Amino acid sequence: MSKRIRHCWSLTPIWKKIWTFLFPVCAITIIVYMVGFNYFTSSRMFDFKERQNGEDVSENYRFEPPGDTNFTTEHTHTQKQSLIINNMENTEAFRNSHIMISTGVGRLGNRMFEFASLLGTAKRHNYKPMILRRNTLLQVFDISQVTDSEPSNLKGVGERGAGVYDKSLENLRHDKNYSLGGFYQSWKYFDFMKDEVKKSFKYKKGFVDKVRQLQASLKIGDKITVGVHVRRGDMGSKRELSRGYNVATKEYFNKAFQYFRSKFKNLIFLVVSAEMAWCRSNMKGDDIKFVTTGSAGGDMALLAHCNHSIVSTGSFGWWGAYLTGGEVVYYKNFPSNGSWLLKQYNKTDYYPLNWIGME
């Protein structure tokens, strides 16, 4: 009769001992991972499809701005895009208790971008937009959304680039108040509520009176007006040119003038600039008038009261054109190609798609 051979654990090679323990652990880990991965992936895909389709989302969790609001993102035009927020957040009580402010930096054009982007971002989240009373916008515009102090539970939010639309601002959590710190120079932050933005920039009466007086002195009557903003000065310094800032050329303005002359009769160009000597030397024509109201706010109001626009560089001229609402020709070589500044901008985020670029 054969003898039974007993297994001695102490004589088992160490690699077999390790494998004996690791094999079941690895097997269990793989099984748990595969089950969990499939579950969470399917859940996230379902949620993603709900948000994309909109129609599958319960009416209790969909907020749509009133009217036929147009949202424009990622270079496409989507009509009446839904904002997915909780039903409880779509209330006046929520809005009054959730505040969004902007820090207010730079000069007039920069601050107008900041305020308009504040309005748009707050609208997307049903937050209450406010600016601090010390904001210099209040020297030019009668703005009602004003506060004397910052709210509590405030979180600062930055931006990816001055002239780049930061889509992450669409996904803010709703457990804090927010302070938007940056320039936010993209029409995509607020163009979906363009009419409301324009109404928010209500000029103080003194600026409007000044514009009317100037129009009367020029005997504009029924002429078509084209506002022309020429920015040079600081943009043409050696330091700024090396960073990517630049100035529009004489040839560009002549092309822009000719474009409007070929389309309209009985028109007049109103040139606004801090560099009038250069303008008078390089812009010729009986239909060109060199004008100023004596202040930045008045000159902005003058540009905004024109029918069409010619823009050189900078945010001041940009806003004069945007508020006008007519045809806009802009200098397309800003910022300079290959420059540091160009990396801070996406031109299709900065310039509205219906504006006409020339050089």
MINUVO-973588 format. One record per atom (N, C-alpha, C, CB): residue in one letter; y, x, z. Coordinates in steps of 0.05 Angstrom, whole numbers, plus 5000, padded with zeros to 4 digits. Glycine has a CB too. Layout:
aYXZ...
// end
This chain:
m497650175000m500050005000m502550185000m500049815025s504350114981s506850284979s508650245002s508250224953k509950455010k511850435032k514650345021k512150715046r515950175037r518650075029r520750295036r519249815044i522450355015i524450555019i527050425029i524950714993r527850505052r530350395064r532750545054r530150405095h534950385048h537450505038h539050605062h539150295022c539950855060c541550975081c544450985072c540451265088w546250825085w549050805077w550551065080w550450585094s549651215100s551051475105s550651675083s550051595131l548451635067l547851815045l549051715018l544851845042t550451485018t551651374994t554051534986t552351074998p554351604960p556751764952p559351614958p556551824922i561351764963i563951644971i565051464950i565951864978w564751534924w565951374902w564651094901w565751514876k561951084909k560650824909k561650654932k557550864911k562150784954k563250634977k565950514970k563450815002i567650674958i570350574950i570150344930i572050804938w568350384911w568050174890w567049914902w566150274868t565249934922t564149694934t566249524947t562049774956f568349654959f570449504971f572649414951f571749664993l573249594931l575449534913l574649314892l576249784898f572249304884f571449114863f572148824870f568549144857p571248724893p571848444899p574848404903p570348354924v576248604914v579148574918v580548554891v580348804934c579848724872c581048714845c580448454831c580148954829a577948364833a577148124820a578847884830a574248074824i579047864857i580547644868i583547654860i580347644900t584647904860t587447934853t587947844824t588248224856i586147914806i586447844777i586247534774i584247974760i584447414788i584147124786i586646974796i581647024802v587647064819v590046944830v592446984812v590647054858y592747214800y594947274782y594847094757y594847564774m592447074745m592246914721m592846624726m589446944709v591846514748v592446234754v595346194760v590746144779g596546364776g599446344782g601146374758g600246544803f600546574740f602146624717f602146384698f601046864702n599846264693n599646034676n601245794687n596745954671y601045764714y602445534726y605445564724y601645514755f606545804732f609445834732f610545854704f610146084748t609045964685t610045984658t610245704646t608146144641s608245534650s608445264639s610645104652s605745124643s611145154679s613245014693s615945094682s613145064723r616345354677r618945444668r619345354639r619045754670m617245354622m617545264595m618344964594m615045314579f617144814612f617744524613f620644484621f615944384633d621644644641d624344624649d626244714627d624844794674f625444934613f627145034591f627344824569f625945294580k625144694561k625244494540k626944254548k622444404533e626744184574e628443964583e631344034579e627943914613r632144284586r634944354584r635844384555r635444614598q633944474537q634644504509q634844234495q632544674495n633044054500n632943804487n635043604498n630243684488g635543624524g637443444536g636443164539g640043444520e635143054518e634342774519e632042734538e633442694491d630542944546d628342904564d629142924593d626143104558v631643004598v632543044625v633342774637v634943244627s632542724661s633242474674s636242434675s632142454702e637242194671e640042134672e641242204699e640541844666n639642224720n640642294746n641442584748n638642224767y640642744729y641143034730y642543144705y638543184734r643942974691r645443064667r648342974670r644242944642f650143174666f653043104666f654143164638f654543264687e655442974626e656643004600e659642954603e655342824579p661343144593p664143094594p664842844577p665743334583p666842694584p667542454569p668342514541p669642304584g667842324523g668742344496g666942524479g671542444494d667842584455d666242754437d667043044440d666642664408t666643144464t667443424470t665643614454t667143474500n666843814442n665444014427n665144274443n666744074400f662644364446f662144624460f661544824438f659944604481t662745054440t662245264420t661345514434t664645314402t658745584430t657745834442t655945964422t656245774468e655646234425e653946394408e654346344378e651046334415h656846314370h657646294342h656646044328h656746534327t655645844343t654845594331t656445364344t651745544335h656445144330h658044914340h656144694348h660144814318t655944624373t654144424383t655744194394t652144534404q655443954384q657043734393q655843604418q657243524371k657543554438k656943414462k654543544476k656343124456q654643804481q652543944496q652643854525q652944254493s650343814537s650143724565s650543954584s647543584570l651843904606l651944084628l650043984649l654844114640i648044144656i645944064674i646844114703i643244204668i647643914717i648343944745i647243714760i651443964749n646843744786n645743544802n647543294803n645243644830n646343064804n647842814804n649842804827n646042574806m649042914851m650842914874m653243084869m649343004898e652943294851e655143474845e657143354825e654143734835n656343134812n658143004793n659642784807n656442894770t661042854828t662642664844t665342784850t661142584870e667242614857e669942704864e669842854891e671842474865a668142764909a667942894935a666943174932a665942734953f664943224915f664043494909f666243664898f661543494890r667643554879r669843704866r671943784885r670943544843n672743614903n674843674922n674043874943n675743424935s671443914947s670444104967s669544364955s668243974983h669544384928h668744634915h671044734898h666144584898i672144964905i674545064893i674045314877i676645124915m675445344855m675345584838m678145674833m673745534812i678745924838i681446034833i681246274814i682746114860s683546354804s683746604788s685746784802s684546554758t685247044800t686947234815t689647264803t685547514815g689947234776g692647254764g693547534762g694547094780v692847674740v693647954735v694847974707v691348154739g696448174703g697648224677g700148064672g695648164656r701048074647r703547934639r702847654629r705048094618l704747524616l704547244610l702047174594l706947154594g701547314571g699147244555g696547284570g699147424530n696347494585n693847534601n693447314621n694047804616r695547234635r695347024655r694646754643r697847004672m695546704618m694846454605m691946454598m696546424579f690746674590f687946694585f686446634611f687146964574e687346754633e685946724659e685946434668e687246904680f688246304665f688446024674f686845844657f691445944674a686945874630a685345704612a682345744617a686045774583s681545994621s678646044627s677845934654s678046344625l679645934673l679145804699l678745504695l681545854718l680445374679l680145094674l677445024661l682344994656g676645184641g674145144627g671745184645g673945314603t671745404660t669445474677t669145274700t669745754688a671445194711a671344994733a670344724722a674144954745k671144654698k670144404685k667144404682k671544364658r666044624674r663144644670r661644594696r662444914658h662844664718h661344644744h662444414761h661544904759n664344264751n665644044766n666944154791n663643834773y668144394789y669644514811y672644444807y669344824812k674144474828k677044424827k678544684821k678044294854p679844704798p681244964791p683944974805p681644984761m684645214816m687145244830m688145534824m686845194860i690845554824i692045824823i693845854848i693745864797l694246094856l695946144880l698846114873l695446424891r700446024892r703245964887r704846204878r704445844911r703946444884r705346684876r704946754847r704546914894n703146614833n702546674805n705046634788n700246494794t705746834772t708246824756t708146624733t708847104745l705746504728l705646294708l707546064716l702746194705l707846024742l709445804752l712445844746l709045774781q713246074737q715946124728q716546014700q716646414729v714345964685v714545864658v713545584655v713046054639f711345514669f710045254665f710145084691f707245294656d710244824687d709844634709d706844584712d711444374705i705544734729i702644704734i702144574761i701244984733s700444374761s700044214785s697744324802s699343934778q695944484791q693644584806q694444844821q691244644787v695844804843v696945024858v696145014887v700045034856t695445244899t694845254928t696345484941t691745294932d696845464966d698345664981d696545894992d699945545004s693945834994s692146035005s689446014992s691945995036e687946234995e685246234984e683346075001e684246524982p681445934989p679445785005p677545965019p677945594986s676145855039s674146005054s671546015037s673645875082n669646175047n667046195034n667446275004n665345935036l669146475000l670046544973l668446784963l673046604972k667446764938k665946984926k667447064900k663046904920g667947324897g669247424873g667247454851g670547694879v668147394826v666447414803v667947584782v665747134791g666647784771g667847954751g667047864722g666948244755e667548044703e666947984675e665548224662e669447904660r664148174640r662848384625r664748554608r660648274608g666848424598g668848564582g671248384578g667648644554a673548494573a675948334572a675848134549a678448514568g674848204526g674748024503g671947954495g676148154480v670147914515v667347834510v666747584526v665448064516y665547384514y664847144528y662447204546y664146914509d662747164572d660647224592d659146964598d661847344618k656846924585k655346684588k654246634616k653046684568s654146854632s653046824659s654846644677s652847094673l657346604669l659046424684l658246134682l661946454675e656446074663e655445804661e653345744682e654245754633n652345954696n650145924714n650745994743n647846084704l653145934751l653945994779l652545804798l657045974782r651745904821r650645734843r652945574854r649345904865h652245344865h654345154875h654445154906h653744884865d653945374919d653945394948d656345554958d651345514958k658245624939k660545784947k663045694931k660046084942n665345774941n667745764925n668046034910n670345714943y669446034887y669546264870y672346354863y667946214845s672646614861s675146734851s674446894826s676446914873l675646814803l675146954778l677047184775l675446754754g675847424775g677447664773g676947804746g676847864796g678947804729g678647924702g680647794683g675747884692f680347864658f682147764637f681047524622f682947984618y678447514618y677047284605y678347204579y677047044624q678647394561q680047344536q678147254514q681647594527s677147014517s675446894496s675946594495s672446954501w676346494471w676746204467w674246044476w677346144438k671946174478k669546024485k669445924514k667146204481y671146034531y671245934558y672545664560y672846134576f674245584541f675845344545f676345184520f678545424556d675445274496d676045124472d674844854471d675145284448f672644804486f671444534486f673244324499f668744554501m675244414513m677244234525m680044304517m676944234556k680344374491k682844484480k685244304487k682644514450d685044044483d687343864487d688243874516d686643584479e686343874534e686943884563e688344144570e684443844580v687444364558v688644624564v691544634554v687044854550k691944524530k694644524519k696544354536k694644424490k695644134546k697243964563k697844094590k695843694568s696044274599s696444414624s698744614622s693944544633f699244724598f701444904594f703944754587f700745114571k705044614607k707444454603k709844624610k707344194621y711544684590y713744864594y715844734612y715044944567k717144894628k719444804643k721644714624k720445024663k723144514633k725144394615k727144584603k726544174630g727944784619g729944974609g728945124584g730545174630f726445184582f725345334558f725345144534f722545434564v724544894538v724444714516v727244654505v723144444524d729244624523d731944584515d732944824498d733744544539k732245064506k733145304492k731945304463k732245554507v729445224461v728145214434v729545014417v725145144437r730144784427r731444574411r734244664402r731744314427q735644804419q738344904412q738045104389q739645034436l736145274391l735645484370l734945354344l733545684379q733145154345q732245014320q734644884307q730144814327a736444764323a738744624312a740644824299a740244474334s741045064312s742845264301s741845384275s743245494321l739245384271l737945484247l737845274225l735245594252k738545024232k738444804213k735744774200k740644834192i733644784217i730944774207i730344504193i728944824229g731144284205g730744024193g727743974189g732244004167d727043914163d724243844156d722744084145d724143624137k723844324149k722444564138k719944624154k724344814140i717944734141i715444814154i716045084167i713044834134t715445104193t715945354208t713445514213t717345284235v713645774209v711445964214v712446154235v710546104188g711246154259g711946334280g710646604275g711146224307v712146814277v711147094272v711647254297v712547224247h709547364309h709947534333h709247814325h708147444357v711048004330v710648284323v710748444349v712848384303r708448554356r708348734379r707849014370r706048644399r709649194380r709349474373r709649634400r711549574352g711949764404g712549894430g710150034442g713449684449d709149924465d707050064480d704450084464d706449904506m703949904445m701549914429m701450154411m701349654412g703850264404g703950484386g704150754399g706150454367s703950774425s704051034439s701551194433s704550994469k701751454437k699551634431k697151564449k700351924435r697651514474r695551444493r694051194485r696651424521e695650984479e694450724472e692950734446e696550504472l694050884426l692650904401l689951044404l694451064381s689851244422s687251384426s685251204440s687751624444r686051004454r684250814467r683350594448r685550694492g684750544427g683950334408g686050124403g681450214418y688250134418y690449954412y691850044386y692549944436n693149864372n694449944348n696649744341n692549974324v698149784319v700249604311v699749514283v703049744313a700449264277a700149164250a702149294231a700648854250t701249334207t702749484187t704649304171t700949624168k706549424158k708449284140k706849134118k710449484127e704749264108e703149144086e701748894096e701049344076y700848894121y699548654132y701448424133y698448714160f703848464143f705848244145f706548134118f708348334160n706848314098n707548224071n705348044060n708048464053k702848114065k700547954055k700647684069k697848094060a701147684095a701147434110a703447254101a701447494140f705847374096f708047214086f707347084059f710547394082q706047244042q705447154015q703346924016q704447383998y701446954035y699446744038y700746474043y697446814061f702546464062f703846204069f705846114047f705346234096r707146304034r708946234012r707446103989r710446474002s704946193984s703346083962s702245813969s701146273955k702145743995k701045484003k703145274008k699345524028f705445354018f707445154026f710145214013f707745154057k711545004008k714345023998k716244954021k714844843973n718745034019n720744954038n719945044067n721244654037l719245304069l718445394096l720345614105l715645514095i720145674131i721745874144i720046034164i724245754157f720346294163f718946474182f720746544205f717846724168l719846494230l721346554254l720046794267l721546314273v721347024266v720247274275v721147324304v721047514257v719247364322v719747424350v718547694356v718447204369s720247874368s719248144374s721148284393s718948304348a720048484407a721748664423a722648904407a720248754448e721748914381e722349134363e723749024338e719749294355m726048894342m727448774320m728448964299m729748604331a729149214307a730049404288a727949464267a730849674302w725449504276w723249544257w722849304240w720649614272c722949064251c722448814236c724548784214c722548574255r727148834220r729248794201r728949004178r731948824214s727949234184s727649444164s725249404145s727449714177n723249254155n720749234140n720048954131n718549334157m721548754139m721048474130m723448374115m720448294155k722948304090k725148214072k724647944061k725548424050g726647784059g726447514047g728447324059g723647404051d729547144042d731546954051d730246754070d732746814027d727646724069d726246524086d725346644113d723746414072i726246894119i725447024144i727947024163i724447314139k727546934188k729646934208k728647084232k730446644215f730347254243f729647414267f730947284291f730647714264v729347194310v730347014331v729347104359v729446724326t730747024379t729947064406t731346864424t730447354416t729946784445t731146604465t732246754489t729146394474g731547014491g732447174513g730447204536g734947054524s728147074533s726147104555s723347074543s726546884577a721347174557a718547164547a717646874546a716647324565g718346714567g717546434568g718746274545g718346314594g721346324540g722646184518g721546264491g725646244518d720946524487d719846604461d717046494457d719746914460m715446474479m712846344477m713146054469m711246374503a715045914481a715545634475a716345604445a717645514493l717945784436l718845774408l716545804389l720946004402l714846004394l712446044377l710645794377l710846294386a710245684401a708445454404a709545204390a708045394433h712145184385h713344954372h713544984342h716144904383c712245194331c712145234302c709745074291c711945534295n709645064264n707444924251n705045114246n708344814224h705545364240h703445554234h704145824246h702945584203s702346024244s702746274259s701746514244s701346254286i703146734249i702247004241i702247184266i704147134218v699947304271v699547454296v699047744290v697147334312s700347924306s699848204303s697648294322s702448374307t698348384345t696348464365t697248374393t695848774365g695348344411g696148274439g695747974445g698948354444s695647924471s695047644480s697547464478s694147654509f699947574478f702347404476f702347254449f704947574479g702047394427g702047264401g699647084398g702047474379w697347164410w694947004409w695446724420w692547134425w696746714443w697246454455w699446294441w698146484484g701446424429g703346284413g701946134390g705446464403a699946274378a698546154355a696645934365a696946364341y695245974387y693245774396y694645514403y691645884420l696945534416l698345294425l699645144401l700545354445t700245294380t701345174356t699344984343t702245384336g696945084339g694744914329g694644894298g695044644339g696345034284g696245024255g694545254243g699045044243e695145334219e693645554207e694645814220e694045564176v692745994224v693346254237v692346484221v692246254266v694046674215v693246924203v693547144225v694946994177y691447304228y691547524248y690847794236y689647454271y691748004250y691248274241y688448354249y693448474252k686648384230k683848404237k683048694245k682148314214n684848884243n684149154251n684649214280n685649354234f685049004296f685349034325f682848924339f687948894335p681649074357p682149354364p681149544341p680749434390s681949794343s681149984322s678150034321s682650254326n677050064297n674250104294n673350364308n673450114264g671050354322g669950584335g671250674360g669950814316s673150504371s674650584394s673450484420s677450474391w674450594442w673650504469w674250214472w674950674491l676650124463l677549854467l675749654452l680349814458l674749734429l673049554413l670449484428l672349684386k669549664446k667149614462k667749404483k666149874475q670249354489q670949144509q671348874495q673549224524y671148864469y671648624454y669248554436y674148654438n668848294432n667248194411n669148024394n664748024421k669748104370k671847974355k671447684350k672248114328t668947594347t668347314343t668547154369t665547274331d668547294392d669047164417d672147154422d667747324441y673547344412y676447364417y678047194398y677347664415y677447214372y678947064352y677446804345y679447234327p678746574347p677446324338p676346344309p679346084341l674146214304l672846254278l674346144255l670146124279n676245964259n677845854237n680346014231n678545564243w680946224247w683246394242w682546574218w684046554267i684546664204i684246824180i685047114185i685846704157g683147294182g683747574186g684647714161g681247714197m686847874164m687848034142m688548314151m690347894129e688948494133e689648774140e691848884121e687248954140
// end
